C-alpha cells in the first residue's frame, strides 16, 4: 500500500521541506515477514539508501517511533530512507533482528531500484538497540562481502552486554537504567555465550578495522554515553574515521529526535555523498 503525503509551501517562500512519498511494504525476514516503510522525495529516482533501525531496547519499538528521524533524513538528504520493522525479543532472540537487517540490505540490492534506489551507496542509522543492529550490520557486511555499507550513524547505541562502562546513575538523569539494560540484553541474548559474540558485543571485539566511517551521537543524561564514547575511541584506534558528539541537554530517548543531532548526521552523510575533490595541476 502506498500513501503519499504532500506539504504546502508556507508564505515564507520555497525553502520548506519537500513533499514525501511514503510506502509500507513487507519482505521476507529471518523468521517472519518484516515491514519496511520507505520515504523519498516525490519523483526522485536513483537514490542512495539509508536503512533506519528504531530504538526500544530490543523488546519494543515500531516504525511509528522512527518516523521523525526517517522523515528528517528523507527531507534533508536526496536519499531513499527505509525504516526497518525488525523482529523483537524475547520471541525472536539474537540473531533474528540482525539477520532481518541483513535481509533488508540484500532486498535493496535485489529490487530497490523499483522503489527509487540507485544501487550505489548504502548508509545505516540506528537508535538504542537499533544502533546495535546498525553496527552489527556493518560487521556482517564487512565479513560476508555481499553488502557494502558506506557509513553508519549510531544514536545512543547499546554496545556492551557486559555493562562494564555504564555512567553513574546517581549523576545522570537517565531515562534508561542499568536494570533496564540488563533485562533487555537477557531478552535478546538469552545464552551467555551470545553476549561475547563480536556482532553482539562490539565493544569487546578485537576486529574493528574495516568498519565504515562512523558518527556516534551520545546524550549527557544517558547511562550509555560512556560505552558509546569508549567505542568511538576504539574505532579511531582501529583506523576507522569516526566522529562522536555528546548532546548536553538530551536523554537516551530524546537524542534520536534531537534536531541538532539529526542535522549533524545529515552533514556527516552529505560529506560521503559528495564526489571526491579533483586536484588541479
Buried (B, 14 or more C-beta within 10 A) or exposed (E): EEEEEEEEEEEEEEEEBBBBBBBBBEBEBBEEEBBBBBBBBEEBEEBBBBBBBBBBBBBEBBBEBBBEBBBBBBBBBBBBBBBBBBBBBEEBBBBBBBBBBBBBBBBBBEEBBEBBBBBEBBBBBBBBBBBBBBBBBBBBBBEEEEBEBBBBBBBBBBBBBEBEBBBEEEEBEBBBEBEBBEBBBBBBBEEEEBBEBBBBBBBBBEEBEEBBBBBBBBBBBBBBBBBBBBBBEBBBEBEBEBBBBBBEEBBBBBBBBBEEBBEBBBEBBEEBBEEEEEEEE
